[in-house]
Amino acid sequence: MLREKFKLSNMVKGKSYRVFFKELYTFKEESIIIDRDTKIYRQRVPHNECTVELLMVYDLYAYMKVYNNEGMPIANTTFPAGHEFELLSKKEVIVYDKRVKDNTVKNLPTKLAHQGIGLTLGTDPEVFVKRGDDSILPAFNFLGSQDVPSKGPNRSNCNNNIFWDGFQAEFDVKFDACLAWVVDSIQGGLEGVLNHARKFDSSAKLSIDSVVKLTDMEMQGAEPQHLEFGCEPSLNAYHDTSSVPTIDGKDTNVRPAGGHIHFGVKDLNKDKIIPIIKSLDAVVGLACVSLFRDLDSPERRELYGKAGEYRIPAHGLEYRVLSNAWLCHPLITNFVFDLARRTFMLGHIDMKSQFKCSEAEVQRIINEGDHKTARRVLSRNKKVMRLLLNTNNCLDEKQIEFKYKMLLGGVSKYVKDPSDIESNWKLNKEWSTHCNGQDKNWYTAWGNFKQQKEYMVA
């Protein structure tokens, strides 16, 4: 078998190479520094063929990551700067890549774990506030600006920055790898918005509406800066042009509210961004079209939030397609965010192909809010959806199946009153930290289903 000799000095940082080791674990013998777990990982290398990725180059050696034939990392180790590899032949690469793909599908649940890349979650949701008579209470009447924000509750994981973004309120959330702490921070932000609003109008209440229409009087009573759409241009995974509202805020009375999800990850490979966004569209975008069919308004996407929209902030990646409908209940927030982080990993490991739906169809379903077709696509992909819905790979078959049915059935079938944000989030009541209250996470809500209650959560 003819194999090309390839010097380490010619390798490109961040690029992967399929190589052949004459003896199993040769990389251990030739390396200068060995990862402390190498002895454990050595037992998992069943073949001479491996993948190596150049991470860092120094004067005398290079730091590299080694993957086995299952595509699993087996060592972070070093090679002498003058080391020469044998590259697999073209035929060997074809066989090797097929084996890696087959084993990746087999090990997909393990690969969906996010801890290995240090992934954290955040968000900056928008929410409308209404008066007792259901008229809009403009956020600029009771909140500071983004430059001089109001503050949320002064307690652990809260103290959010809260500010007006036109007529809607917006707040930030503390990033965390633990979803429970993220949900705690969201609860604090919502409570802060409500409390500031009620200082201005005691009848104020939070609205789950993702779109509202302002009256002529409300439009005329606002300052120019309050009518502007504050969104900076978004990028789009399906075309090169930036996406930005083409309608001037002064020319329309429609106002949307977003529920963007932020992913914090250091040194995110730019080549992975588009696969990740397209994976999020295919799975989370379609899932939310089905789940929130009674709450979402397709009219929102006439302004922004179309399929494929994202930004690349300093902390990692912002997925800008979703509305704020997941604010209806903390259990649903848990549901959507957990699905999002596992889907992020699906794109990160280049396994979007496991979800069967064309890009054109995904875009159309999301942009038109076609919940019927969304459910058909989700049903067609039931196997991969069940893997994605298995939180931390520790739910039993009945729990996974129920989550899947909830996804298809829609939030209104399982949450008694999705519009009652105040009660659902226990605002200004006793909130159990780490999102441990009854019905606030999947594990505490599961008992209601086992008791065959009318609603999953009341």
Secondary structure as UniProt FT lines:
FT   STRAND          4..7
FT   HELIX           8..10
FT   TURN            13..14
FT   STRAND          16..20
FT   TURN            24..25
FT   HELIX           26..30
FT   TURN            36..37
FT   HELIX           38..42
FT   TURN            43..44
FT   STRAND          49..57
FT   STRAND          61..67
FT   TURN            69..70
FT   STRAND          73..80
FT   TURN            81..82
FT   STRAND          84..87
FT   HELIX           90..106
FT   HELIX           108..111
FT   HELIX           115..117
FT   STRAND          120..123
FT   STRAND          126..130
FT   TURN            132..133
FT   HELIX           139..141
FT   STRAND          150..151
FT   TURN            156..157
FT   STRAND          161..165
FT   TURN            166..167
FT   STRAND          168..171
FT   HELIX           179..200
FT   TURN            202..203
FT   STRAND          205..207
FT   STRAND          211..213
FT   HELIX           216..220
FT   HELIX           224..227
FT   STRAND          234..236
FT   TURN            237..238
FT   STRAND          239..243
FT   HELIX           249..251
FT   STRAND          254..256
FT   STRAND          261..264
FT   TURN            266..267
FT   HELIX           270..280
FT   HELIX           281..285
FT   HELIX           286..291
FT   TURN            292..295
FT   HELIX           298..302
FT   TURN            307..308
FT   STRAND          309..311
FT   TURN            314..315
FT   STRAND          316..319
FT   HELIX           325..328
FT   HELIX           330..348
FT   TURN            349..350
FT   HELIX           352..354
FT   HELIX           359..368
FT   HELIX           371..380
FT   HELIX           382..389
FT   HELIX           391..393
FT   HELIX           397..409
FT   HELIX           411..413
FT   TURN            418..419
FT   HELIX           421..424
FT   TURN            425..428
FT   HELIX           433..435
FT   TURN            438..439
FT   HELIX           442..450
FT   TURN            451..452
//
